[in-house]
Amino acid sequence: MVQLKTPTEIIKMQKAGRVVALVFAALSDVIRPGVSTYELDRIADQVIRGEGAVPSFLNYGTPPFPASICVSINDEVVHGIPSRQRILQEGDIVSVDAGALLDGFHGDAARTYPVGIISPEKEQLIRVTEECFWIGYEQCKIGSRVGDVSSAIAQHAESFGYGVVRELTGHGIGRQLHEDPDIPNYGRKGHGLRIVSGLVIAIEPMINMGRKEIRLQDDEWTIVTIDGKPSSHYENTIAITPEGPLVTTKVDL
Ligand code: MG
């Protein structure tokens, strides 16, 4: 069931979203060759707890996710587990997914960063994945449908020959990290749930340079592309308001 949010609740969600944005502000300064994904996790955890929030992902799911953020390198699509043994290398791309729970509400966002100098092909993948988010965002008008958002995202990614991940989707968000409705990154224009004021969703294109198919690794969390080609992820939490869609996961409220 979709839980619409009141204006007061949306203000709380902006405060939770700000904490998530602060994580990215901190990490963008430290992501470089030689840094372990464990170090990124520790910095993110400090930022989140320093704001009086709790990391949404720690102990989430089955088996319980063992870290405060997801860090996914190159062919890892999402849900990579931070590790002291995973050291960022020149030319990698690294996706960070972070969530924070503050005053009863979650924020959720993801960014993909270059590590040092990366190939033009990887640059384009990162850029187009972010563009997919903003193209979806622009479709989030009251009276539109989820399928309008989904189809616009897929159309943009596929116009570059990229694979759009099917098995994982964006989602409603609020008191729970994952609420109804699902927000797929593919779909049919004019179909699906109608977008109304008070709907709060995370839109999160997961775009593969090659094939769309993915598989789960033995750690039961990390999702990788089936062809070993890189994948990019970009996400924000947005609230639908009468004035238009509002990104909650940003530093300035
Ligand atoms: Mg999400």
Residues whose N, C-alpha, C, O or C-beta is under 5 A from the ligand:
A	BS01	MG	D108 A202 E204
